[in-house]
Amino acid sequence: MTERIFLSSPHMSDEGYEMDYVQQAFDTNWIAPLGENVNKFEEEFAEKVGIDHAAALSSGTAAIHLALKAAGVGEGDVVLCPTLTFSATINPIFYQNAEPVFIDSDEKTWNMSPAYLKQALEQYPNVKAVIVVHLYGLSADMDPIMEICKEYGVTVIEDAAESLGTYYKGQHTGTIGDYGIFSFNGNKIITTSGGGMLVSNNEEKIKKARYWATQSRDQARHYQHSEIGYNYRISNVVAGIGRGQLKVLNKRVEQKKNIFHHYKQELGHLEGISFMPENDWDDPNFWLSAMTINNGINPTIIMDELEKENIESRPVWKPMHLQPVFQQYHFVGDRTSERLFAKGVCLPSDTKLQNEDLLKITDVLKRIFY
Ligand SMILES: *Cc1c(COP(=O)(O)O)cnc(C)c1O
């Protein structure tokens, strides 16, 4: 069997930047959830995305949790969120004993529909926050979303877990709303094996998030706590990997973009294939190349054929309002997300892919479509 081709897998720098920072942590014995790498990772990351403050955490999920907490989300509150996303966007709403209402996708972006967001804000009086996701590295249409949220006075949290390196009208995704979160899980565009970042221009809130993330230890020599805390800080070893990975982010975006353009060039003309939407205000990182099949061919046929060649592919995210665990919660929309799920396929977008791998993948698809 040939070596498996993955959707997106970890890719360390050729230069060994990551090892250098990890080595520094070892050399100084800072094998701890604090240290130079943690502080520098926060600074370098904030500078990279263009925001004032960042808190490095153990995961993107932890960052969403602390963003909700910082936004004051609690029992009885409603949080509006896209239905087309990964479950990690939603789970922290329940950690805060709040309730989600799922908003449908906009065909034009695949992300949260501003029209249905507005409808939901009119319909539900106790909305405290909105979580916007930038799926597959495509940015949501933030201008109308921000305008509507401002009108209703709700906090905006951007789940930019998949969109590090994506810009909306020149501004980095995750820095447009009140809070942004990023993930460094193994499948993301850069990885630390696991980790996350919470960003905001609100210094006080980021300081508070660091406090919650380290068991809410008050300023005192003895261990004193006046709030419930969490163990959510990133390790100094892992933060070193992040610092190294940050140096190759631009290169990874370039590689992901080339992968998308390869697919588009080879397959874009085929009857029945449409690629994920490109908008002129969006400068995506192309984390995953996704397409929809519109000629009645079942995407499972495509995924099965790729699997025979040991090539990983997946459907577009299954909408949250269809998930057994969430199906009792409300949904606002016209089921665009369900159509995307039924017709969508994510193609291998691993930055380690060689030209011959990409040609192999498109050959499999051409065999099906010709
Ligand atoms: C990966 C991901 C997360 C969660 O990040 P972790 O670091 O794995 O906790 C959240 N939201 C989306 C959209 C993701 O893709």
The ligand as a Tripos MOL2 file, in Angstrom:
@<TRIPOS>MOLECULE
LIG
   15    15     1     0     0
SMALL
NO_CHARGES

@<TRIPOS>ATOM
      1 C1        -10.3490   22.7610   15.7190 C.3       1 LIG1
      2 C2        -11.5060   23.6240   15.9510 C.ar      1 LIG1
      3 C3        -11.8600   24.0470   17.2390 C.ar      1 LIG1
      4 C4        -11.2310   23.5010   18.4820 C.3       1 LIG1
      5 O1         -9.9180   23.7090   18.6670 O.3       1 LIG1
      6 P1         -9.0880   22.7240   19.6480 P.3       1 LIG1
      7 O2         -7.7670   23.3780   19.7480 O.co2     1 LIG1
      8 O3         -9.0370   21.3910   18.9660 O.co2     1 LIG1
      9 O4         -9.7960   22.6750   20.9470 O.co2     1 LIG1
     10 C5        -12.8990   24.9200   17.3740 C.ar      1 LIG1
     11 N1        -13.5870   25.3710   16.3210 N.ar      1 LIG1
     12 C6        -13.3090   24.9620   15.0630 C.ar      1 LIG1
     13 C7        -14.1080   25.5160   13.9440 C.3       1 LIG1
     14 C8        -12.2730   24.0640   14.8360 C.ar      1 LIG1
     15 O5        -12.0160   23.6400   13.5980 O.3       1 LIG1
@<TRIPOS>BOND
     1     1     2 1
     2     2     3 ar
     3     2    14 ar
     4     3     4 1
     5     3    10 ar
     6     4     5 1
     7     5     6 1
     8     6     7 2
     9     6     8 1
    10     6     9 1
    11    10    11 ar
    12    11    12 ar
    13    12    13 1
    14    12    14 ar
    15    14    15 1
@<TRIPOS>SUBSTRUCTURE
     1 LIG1         1 GROUP 0 **** ****
